[in-house]
Amino acid sequence: MKRGKVVFISTPALGNIVPIIEFAKVFTQKNKNISATILLINIPQRPLVQSYIDSLTTAATGNIHFLSLPVADPPSLDQFDATIGFLSLLIQNHTLQVKNALIDLISDSDSGQVVGFFIDMFCTSFIDVAKELNIPCYLYFASPATFLSFMLHLPILDAQVSTNIEYKDSANDFNILGFSNPVPIKCFPSFMLKRHIDGYSWFLHHAKRYKETKGIIVNTFQELEPYCLNSLVHTTTSHVVPPIYPIGPVVDHNGPAQWHQDSWGHENVMKWLDNQEPSSVIFLSFGSMGSLKDSQVMEIAKGLEKAGHPFLWAIREAPKDKRELPNDYTNLEEILPNGFLESTKGRGLVCGLVPQVTILAHKAIGGFVSHCGWNSILESLYYGVPIGTWPIYAEQHLNAFELVKELDLAVEITMDYRDGTTLVSSEEVAKGVKKLMDGDGDGEVRQKFKKMSEKCKDVWKENGSSSNFLGHLIDELMAVI
C-alpha cells in the first residue's frame, strides 16, 4: 500500500495558520494513506498567535503532526515600514531550519515518501529549498481567487505604471485580470497605496515567485468565483500560471474557543444570545487584527442606537507596537458615549475578542458587519449570515468590492474606510445596519446569499466541485510513489 507525506508551513498569523491546518485536516481525511506534518514558526512578539501555536504542539489530531521549528533570530523592527517586511524576513531567516526539518522527514522513509510541500503566500523563500531537495512545491492561498489574480497581475501593473508615481496618481480605476468590473483605486489593497514603502516591494517580490510553484490551491469554490477562476485558467501566454485547484470553503468550525483565554466570558455571551429572537442580532467584529480609532468607535455606537436592532459588538484597542496585535479594552466606558452601555442594556452587548465562528453559527445572529477577511467571509457564507462590508486593512477592500460589485452578495456599509483618513458617520452606520437587517427592497442580496450558502456545503459532497479538485490533487501527488 502506497503511503505519502505532505508538509505544510505558513506565516505565523492566525489568518494564515488556521486555514492551512484546516486544509491539512481535510487532505488527510480524504486519503488515509497520507499523513501531514505542519512546520510551526514561533513568534513570541505576538502572544495571541503564540498561544495558538503552543496549543497545537500538544494537540492530538490523528494523521497530522506538528513540528515547532527552532527559533531564528528575529529581524529588527526598525528596518521596516510595514509589518509584512518584518514577517517576510522572519520567515526567510528560518530557511535552514525548514531545510533540516524536510531532510529529516525525507530520511524517515518508514512513514512514507514526502510527496508535496505546501507554502503560503508569504513563504516563497522556501520554494528554493523545495527545488534543492526535489520536492514538488505548491502554494496554498488562503485568500480569494480574485486576490490571487490581483497578485499574479501585480508585476504587470508595476511595469505599466511609472515607478516614480503612486497608483492613485495614474488612474482612478484599473482593469485587473479576474475582475469583470474596473477596480477603483480606493479598493486596492492597503500595501498598494504607498508604493515607495517596503510593504509594497515585499508583496511584489512574493507575487513574482508564485508562478514557480507546481500548483496553487485556493480556499474558494468554483461556484463562488466562476468568472475569476475561468479567467485564470484561460489566460494568455504572458499570464501563464500553474494549475489552479479551488478547494474550499475550508473553515475552522471551533475557532479560538478551544485555546484562547476566556477573558470576556464566552459562556455569558452565548447565554445572552440564547435569550434573543432568531435572526434578530447584528454582530459587529473586525477580526483579531482589526481595531478602530476612538472617534470611529463613538460613531458606531451612535449608529447602533439609531438603528435600534439588538447587537453584539466586539471591539479591540489598537496595539502599541507594530509587531503586536490589538488587545481587549480594559475600560469600555472610556471610549463609548456617556450612558451608552446603560441605555442599550439588554438590547446590546459590547465585548472583546470572542469565538466568531461559534457566534455566526448561533440562530440569533441575523447579520454580520465584517472587516471582510476571507476566513470571516467563508464562515459567514457557511452559516448563512449576510454580510455588511467594513474593510480595514490588507486585501479586505478588494474582498468587499468583490462581494458587493462582482457577486452581489453583500450590503455595502463602507468599502473605502481607511483608519485615520476616513470616518464613517453614525447616519451611515445606522443606514447600513437597517439595510442589512431589514432587507434591501425585495431582499435580493439575502436570497442570493442563502443560495450560495447552500452551494458551499454541496461542493464537499460526493462529486462536488471541491471534493473532485481535492481528489485530482491527491492523485497527482501519489502518482510519484
N, C-alpha and C positions, 0 to 999 in steps of 0.2 A: 504493500500500500504506500503510495507516494505521500510524503509529508513535507510541508513547506513552512518557512518562517517569513514573516513580514516585519519590518521595523519602521517605527514612526517617530518623528520628532517635530516639535512645534515651538513657536515663540512663547516665552513664559508670560503669557497674558491669558486671562480667563476666556476671552472671546476666541482664542486660538487653541488652547489646550483642550477645553471641553468638547468642541465638535470633533477634534481628531481622535479623542478617546472614544467618543460615542460611535464614530465610524469604525474604529478598530473592533468594537463590540459587534456591530452589525456584520463586519467582514468575517470574523471568526465563527459567528453563529451560522453564517451561510454555508461554510465549509469547515467541518470539524477536524479536518486533516491539516488545517493551517493554524499556527499559533502566532501571536503578535507580541512584540517587545516594544515598549514605549520608553524612549530615552527622555529623561527629565532634566531640564536646565533649571537650576535653583536660582532664585532671585530674592535674597533677604531684604533688598531695598523695598519690596512690596509685600508686607506681611500678609495681606489678604490672599494674594496669589500663592505665597509660600505655604500658607495654611492648607490650601487645596492640594498643592504638590505633596506636602508631608502626609496628607490623608491618603494619597494614592499608594505610597510606598508600603503601606500596611493593608491595602485593600485586597480582598480575595475576589478575583473576577474571572475565574475559570481559566480559559485558554489565553489570557492576557497577562503579561508580566511587565513590571515596571522596574526600570533601572535608573537610579539617580546618579547623574554624572558628577565626577569630581568638580569642585568649583574652580572656575578660571578667574584670573584677575579681571575685575570689572573696569571698564574704561572710566576716565574722569568725566563727570557730567559737564564740567566747564568747557569741554571740547565741542559741545553740540548746541545747536539752536532748537532742535526738535527731539522729542523722546525716541522717535524711530531710529535716529542716529545712534543713540545710546544702546538701544536694544539690538540693532543690527551688528554693532561691533562686539557687544557682549556675546551674541550668538557666534560670531566669527571666531572669537577667542576660544571657543570650545571645539575647534576643528580637530585638534589632536585627541581630545577625549572621545569625540564621536568616532574617529577613525579606530582608536583602540577598542572601543566597545563593539564596533562592527567586525573587527578582526576576531575578537573572542567569540562572537556569535557564529561567524563562518567556520571557525575551528571546531565548534561543538556540533559536529555533523550528526550525532546520535539523535538530536531533537529535530532534525530536518534541515534542508538546504535553504539558505536565505534567497528568496525569490524576488524580493522587492523592497525598496527603501522609499518611504513617503515623507516628504518635507512639506512645510507650509510656506506661505507667501513671502516670509522674511528669512527663511533658512536656506537661501540659494547658495551660500558659500559651501554647503555640503554636497552640492552637485559634483564638485571636483573630487571629493572623497569617494563618492559612488563610482565615478568613472575610473579612478585609480584601482578600486577593488573589484571592478567589473560587476557591479550590482545595478540592475535596472532601477532608475530613479524616477519617481512620479511626484507631481505637485498635487498636494491636497489643498484646495482652495475653499476656505470656509465662508467666503462672501458670495454674492450672486453672480450669475453668468455675465450680467451687464458690467459689473465692476471688473471681472476678468477681461472682458472685451476692451474696456477702457484702458486697463493696464497694458494689454497687448498693443493697443493703438498709441500708447503714450510716446514711444520712441518716434513714431511718425509725426505726432503733434509737435514734439520737441524740435524736430528737424524743420517743420513747416514755419514755425514762429521764431523770429529772430531772438537770439539768446539774450540780447540786452534790453528786452522789454518783457513786461508781465503779460500773461494771457488776457487779463481783463482790459488791457490797453490795445489789444489787437483785434478783438471782436466781441460782440455781445453773446453770441452762441456759436456752437460748433457742431458739425456733423461727425458723429462718433460711430464707429463700427459697432453694430449690435443694438443701436437705438433707432427706432422708426421716426422719432421726432428730433429736431435740433436740440442740443443740450445747452441751456443757458449757463453762462459763466457763474451765476450765483449758486448753481447747484453742483459746481465742480467740487471734488474732494478738498478738504482743508489744505493739504500739502501743495495744491496747485496755485494757491493764492499768493504765495511768496516764493517765486521761482529761484531766488538767489540763496535761500537758506538750505542747510544740509538735508532737511526733511525731503525736499523735492528730489535732490540728487540721489538719495538712497532709494526712493521709490522707483526712479528711473533706472537705477542700477539693477534692482531686483526684476523689474519688468523685462529688461533685455535678456535676462537669463532663463525666463520661463520656457522659451522655445527649445532649450537644451534638454528638457526632460522627455521621457518616453511617452508620457500621457498626463492629462490633467483631470483630476476628479473634482467636480464642483458640487457643493452642498445645495442642490436645487433639483428640480424635476422637469422633464420635458414639457409637461402640460402647463407649467407656471411661466416659463420663459421661452416659448417656442420661437419667437422671432429672433431673439438674440442667439440662441443655440444653433438655429439653422444658418444664421449669418456666419457664425464661427466655423461651421462645417463647410460652407460653400464660399470660402474666402478665395481671393485672387492669389497668385503666386507670391506677391510681395507681402502677403499677410499669412503665409503658411504657418499653421500651428499644429502641435501634437494632437493626437486623438483626444476628444473630449468625452468624459463619462459623467453625465448628470445623475448623481446618486444621492438622492435626498427625498424628503427632508430628514436629516439626522438631528434628532432633538434629545436633549438630556431631560427626561421626564421627572427626575428627582430634584435637580437644582441644588443650591447651596444649603438646603435644609439639613443635609446629611453631615456637613462638615463645618459650616460657618457658625461662629459663636452667636448664640441666640440673644443678642443684645437688645432686641426690640420685642421679644416675646412673640415668636411666630404663632404660638398656640392662641394667644389673645387676639391676634389679627384674624386668624381663621374663625374663631368664635364670633367675632364681630361680623364677619361676612356671613356666617350661618344665620344671623338674625336679619339679613337683608333680603328683599324680594329678588326673585330670579331676574337676571339680566338688567338690574337697576343701577349698579355701581359703575362709575367711571374710575378706572385705575390709571394713575399717572406715575411713570417710572422712567428714568433716563439712564439706566444701566449702572454697572459697578464703577465705570469711569466717568459718568456724567454728573456734572454739577452746574449750578446756575448762580449768577450774581444775585446779591440780596435784593436789588431793585426788581429783578425779574421774578423772584420768589413772591414779592409783595403783589405784583400784577396778577400772578396766577391765583393767589389767594383771593383777591378781589373778584377775579373772573369766576372762580368756583362758587363764590357767594351769589353772584348774579345768575349763574346758570341754574342753580337750585337742585342739581342732581346729587344723590349720595356719592361720596368719593372716598377713594383710598389713595393717598398721595405719599410716595416715597421720595424724600429729598435728601441730598448729600451736600456736605460742605466741601468747598474747593480745597485741594491739597496745598500744603505749604512748600512742597518740593516737587519738581517735575518727575522725579523717579517714583513718587508715591501715588496712591490712589485717593479719591475723595473719602472722607470719613463721615460718620453719622454726627449730626449736631448734638451738642450736649444740652443746649437750651433753645428749644424751638420758639419760645415766646419772644426771644430777642430779634428774630428775623421775620416774624409774621405780624400782620396788622394787629393793633391793640384790640383785644377782645375776640379775635378770630376763633381761637380754639374753643372758647366758651359758647360763642354764637352758633358754631357748627357742631357742637357736641351731640353725638347720637347720629347725626346725618353724615358726618365726615370723620375720617381718621387719618392723622398725619404720622408718618413713621420714618425709619431709616431703611437700610438695605433689608429686603425681605425676599423669600423664595419665590421669585417671579413666576416660574412655570407652575408652581403649585397654586398660586393665586389665579392665573389665567385659566386654570382647569376648574375653578370654582364656579358653580352655577349662578352666583350673584353678579359676576362680572359681565357687563354689557358693552364695554368699550375700553380701549387701551390707548392713552396718549403716550406715544413711544418715541424714543430717540432714533428709532429705525435702524438699530444694529441688526444685522442679518439673522443672528440667532433669535433675537426677540421677534422678528417678523415671522420666522418659521414656527416658533412656539405659538404665536397668536393665530396663525393660519391653522395649525394642527387642532387647536382648541376652539376655533371658530369665533374668536373675539375680534370684531372690526377695529381698525387702527385709525387714529388721528395722528398726523405726522408732526414731529418736532425734532428734526435732526440737530446735532450739536457739533460733531467732530468727525474726523476720518472720512469714510466714503458714505456716511449716513445721508447727506444731502442728495447724493446720486441715487441712493436706495429710495428715498422719499419721492424723488422725481419719477422713478420707475413705477412705484406703486400708484401714484396719482395720475400721471400723464400717459404712461405707456400701458399700464394694465387696468386702470380704473378700479383699483381695489382698495383705495383708502380715501379718507376725508382729509383735506389739507387744512391744518391749523396754521402751520408755518412751514416753509421749505427753505428759507434763506436766513434762519436765525444764526447769528454769529455772536458769541459771547463777547460783550464789551463794545460791539459796534451796532447792534440792533436791540430793540426792546419790543416784545410782543405785548400789546396793551391788554388790559383786563377785558375790554369790549371784544377784542379779537379772540381771547381765550373763551369767554362765555359763548360767543357765536359758534366757535369751533366745537365746543363740548355739546351744545344743543344740537348741532347738525349731526354729530356723530351718534348721539344717544337717541334723538327723536326722529332721525331719518332724513334723507335728502330728497324730499318730494315723494317719488314713488319707491324710494328705498333701493334703487338700482345697485348702488355700491354694496349694500349689505347682502343683497341677493347674489351678486357675483362672488362676494367673499365667501358666502356659505357654500356655493357650488365648488369653489376652489378648495375649500377646507375638506370637502368630501373627496376630491381628487387626490389630495396629498396623502390620504390613507390608502386609496386604491392602488397607488404606484408600488406599494410594497406587497401586494397580493401576488399570487402565482400569475406569471406573465404580465405583471405590471411593469411599467417602463423602468423604474429604478431597480427593481428586482432583476430584470433582464440585463441591464447595464452592469450591475454588480456581478452577475453570473459570467458575462463576457470577460470582464476584467480578471476574475479569478481563473478562468480557463486559460487566459493569456499568460498569467503568472506561472501556473502549474505546468504549462507546456514545456518549460525549460528543464524540468526534472527528468 
